[in-house]
Amino acid sequence: MEKILFVRLEYLDKIMTSEAVYNFLKIQNRPYSANDVSAALDKEKHSKSAVQKALDKLVDNEKIFVKVNGKQKVYCIASEGKQNLDELKKIERELQAHSNEQLKKLPELQKEVGSQEALLNSLKCGMSFEEAEKELHRLQESNQKLSQKLDELMESSGTENLGEVKKKAESNLNLYTREYNKRKRICNEILDCILENYPGSKKQLYSEIGITEV
């Protein structure tokens, strides 16, 4: 019973998709590709494959007709009754315009495909995620072993901890730099006071009192 119900529901879905596709083409009354029709309809109700099947069925039933231009297919509603020559020419022009529009997009799409293929090839040449993860673990283990070995060597030789030595050196450097800048500022202030009443130039004063750089 459930199987029969499922088949009936599937059949109803096909009918609904076929009606939706036909009504869309009839209202728009211009050529559309299968992708265009699928994009215009509700994708949750009508999948891309269902739309394509509906288009093929409508063509078989002569409710719509298809124009093939290379690999490009476009579909258009079939007018009721016999189509006159002007209408056929109009449809032909619309189909050609649609085809030309798609051909203009082709180089850009080919360029994008080439770019993605190049990216894919470069990724294939590199490490996989699993390989990168293994390499990371290997390097972490190696780093841990080397750090342990360095600590043992420093302990056995009585060498100070290099990290502490570096911190101490940086602290002393900062202290000396601050003190130097302080004394340099005081010296410049004194020299500026002297220069106010000094008869010579700044260079002469520095030469006279033996200052080479301030």
C-alpha positions in Angstrom: 0.0 0.0 0.0 2.8 2.4 0.9 4.6 1.6 -2.3 1.5 2.4 -4.3 1.0 5.6 -2.5 4.7 6.6 -3.1 4.4 5.9 -6.8 1.2 8.0 -7.0 2.9 10.9 -5.2 5.9 10.7 -7.5 3.6 10.7 -10.5 1.8 13.8 -9.2 5.1 15.6 -8.7 6.0 14.9 -12.3 2.6 16.3 -13.5 3.1 19.4 -11.3 6.6 20.0 -12.6 5.4 19.5 -16.2 2.6 22.0 -15.7 4.9 24.5 -14.0 7.4 24.3 -16.8 4.8 24.6 -19.5 3.0 27.6 -17.8 6.3 29.3 -17.3 7.3 29.0 -21.0 3.8 30.0 -22.1 3.7 33.1 -20.0 7.2 34.2 -20.9 6.8 33.3 -24.5 10.5 33.4 -25.3 13.3 30.8 -25.6 14.9 29.5 -22.4 17.5 26.9 -21.7 16.9 24.1 -19.2 19.2 25.8 -16.6 17.2 29.1 -17.1 13.9 27.3 -16.5 15.2 25.5 -13.5 16.6 28.7 -12.0 13.3 30.5 -12.5 11.2 27.8 -10.7 11.1 26.9 -7.1 14.0 24.4 -6.6 12.5 22.9 -3.5 9.4 21.8 -5.5 11.0 21.2 -8.9 14.5 19.8 -9.0 16.8 20.3 -12.0 16.5 16.7 -13.2 12.7 16.9 -12.9 12.6 20.1 -15.0 14.7 18.4 -17.7 12.4 15.4 -17.8 9.4 17.7 -18.0 11.0 19.6 -20.9 11.7 16.3 -22.8 8.1 15.1 -22.2 6.7 18.4 -23.4 8.8 18.2 -26.5 7.6 14.6 -27.2 4.0 15.8 -26.8 4.7 18.7 -29.2 3.6 21.3 -26.6 7.0 22.9 -26.8 9.8 22.6 -29.3 13.6 22.6 -28.9 16.3 24.3 -30.9 19.7 22.7 -30.8 22.8 24.9 -31.6 25.9 22.8 -31.0 25.8 21.7 -27.3 23.3 24.4 -26.4 19.6 23.5 -26.3 16.8 26.1 -25.9 13.1 25.5 -25.5 10.1 27.6 -26.6 6.4 27.2 -26.4 4.7 25.8 -29.5 2.0 28.2 -30.7 -1.5 26.7 -31.1 -2.4 26.0 -34.7 -0.1 26.5 -37.6 2.8 29.0 -37.1 3.1 31.6 -39.8 6.4 32.5 -41.4 6.9 35.8 -39.5 6.4 34.1 -36.2 8.9 31.4 -37.1 11.5 34.1 -38.1 10.9 35.9 -34.9 11.5 32.8 -32.8 14.6 32.0 -34.9 16.0 35.4 -34.2 15.3 35.0 -30.5 17.0 31.6 -30.4 20.0 33.0 -32.3 20.2 36.0 -29.9 20.1 33.6 -26.9 22.7 31.4 -28.5 25.0 34.4 -29.1 24.6 35.5 -25.5 25.7 32.1 -24.3 28.6 32.0 -26.7 29.9 35.3 -25.3 29.9 33.8 -21.8 31.9 30.8 -23.0 35.4 32.3 -23.0 34.9 33.6 -19.4 33.7 30.2 -18.3 36.5 28.4 -20.0 39.0 30.7 -18.3 37.4 30.0 -14.9 37.5 26.3 -15.6 41.2 26.5 -16.5 41.9 28.5 -13.3 40.1 25.9 -11.2 41.9 23.1 -12.9 45.3 24.8 -12.2 44.4 25.2 -8.6 43.3 21.6 -8.4 46.6 20.4 -9.9 48.6 22.5 -7.4 46.6 21.0 -4.5 47.2 17.5 -5.8 51.0 18.2 -5.8 50.9 19.3 -2.2 50.4 17.4 1.0 47.1 15.9 1.8 45.4 16.8 5.1 46.4 13.5 6.7 50.0 13.9 5.5 50.2 17.5 6.9 48.8 16.3 10.2 51.4 13.5 10.5 54.2 16.0 9.6 53.0 18.4 12.3 53.0 15.7 14.9 56.5 14.6 13.9 57.8 18.1 14.1 56.2 18.7 17.5 57.7 15.5 18.8 61.1 16.4 17.4 60.9 19.9 18.9 60.0 18.4 22.3 63.0 16.0 22.2 65.4 18.8 21.2 64.2 21.1 23.9 64.6 18.3 26.5 68.1 17.5 25.2 69.1 21.2 25.4 67.8 21.4 29.0 69.9 18.3 29.9 73.0 19.7 28.3 72.7 23.1 30.0 72.1 21.4 33.3 75.1 19.1 33.0 77.4 21.9 31.9 76.1 24.4 34.5 75.1 26.9 31.8 72.6 29.5 32.7 69.1 29.4 31.2 69.3 31.2 27.9 65.8 32.6 28.3 66.6 34.2 31.6 69.9 35.5 30.2 68.0 37.1 27.4 65.4 38.7 29.7 68.2 40.1 31.9 70.1 41.6 28.9 66.9 43.2 27.6 66.2 44.7 31.0 69.7 46.1 31.3 69.5 47.5 27.8 66.2 49.3 28.6 67.7 50.7 31.8 70.8 52.0 30.1 68.9 53.5 27.2 66.6 55.5 29.5 69.5 56.7 31.5 71.4 57.7 28.3 68.4 59.6 26.9 67.9 61.4 30.3 71.6 62.6 30.4 71.6 63.5 26.7 68.5 65.8 27.3 70.2 67.5 30.3 73.4 68.0 28.3 71.5 69.6 25.4 69.7 71.9 27.7 73.0 73.1 29.2 74.6 73.6 25.8 71.6 75.6 24.6 71.9 77.9 27.6 75.6 78.4 26.8 75.0 79.1 23.1 72.7 81.9 23.9 75.6 84.1 25.0 78.4 82.3 23.1 80.1 84.4 20.4 80.8 81.5 18.1 78.8 78.9 16.3 77.5 75.6 17.8 80.2 73.7 15.9 82.9 75.9 17.4 81.6 75.5 20.9 81.5 71.7 20.5 85.1 71.7 19.2 86.3 74.0 22.0 84.9 71.8 24.9 85.7 68.5 23.1 82.2 67.3 22.2 82.2 65.1 19.1 78.5 63.9 19.1 75.4 64.7 21.2 
